[in-house]
Amino acid sequence: MDTLTRNKDFAATYKRGAESGRKSLRRMQFESANKGNITMQIWLGKQYLGQSDYVTKEIHEQFPPLHKFSIDQLDEMLDVYRKNYPELVARAAIETGYTLADFEVQRRLPAPVRPYSDPDS
């Protein structure tokens, strides 16, 4: 005879046992994460906090790589950056010893001319 038809309480007992097993596994996962298991921390973040590896991809899809911008477009972006974040521009100048003006002057100078060399010689 089928177990389910022989024992009317089997389904409830099975369900409680499965639930208990899931609780135990979840507790062990959290313990592992608390002990520093980075993989488990990432996995639990994805499961319980809705975190994802695709945030960077979404940003890249919205914002093309800088090498695809023209010089004029990059200039415009720098102007917006300078206007919106003057404190960061000033801090960068202090930390690096360079200002954006230094880069602008350097960018506007003609590129160095390399002597011609014959690849066959």
C-alpha positions, 0 to 999 in steps of 0.5 A: 500500500502507498505510504500516503494512504496508510498514514494520514499524518505522513504529509504533515510529518514530511513537511515539518521534517523538510522545513526543519532541514531547510532551517538547519541548512540556512543556519549553517550558511549564515554561520559560514558567512559569519565566519568569513566565508566570502562566497557564502556572504555573496550568495546570501546577499544575492538571495536575501538582499536582492544583490546582483553581479550585473550592476556594473554591466548595466552602468557600462551599457548606459555609459560607453567607454571613454575612448569612444568619446570625441575630444570635444565630448570629453572636454564637455564632461570635464567642464561639467565635472569641474562645475559640479565637483570643485572640491574633488578637483581641488583635492585631486590637484593637491594629491597629485600635484597636477591640475586639470589645467595642466592636462588641458595645456598638455592635450592642446600641444601638438603630439611629439613627432617620431622619426620615421623608421623603415620597418624593413631595415 
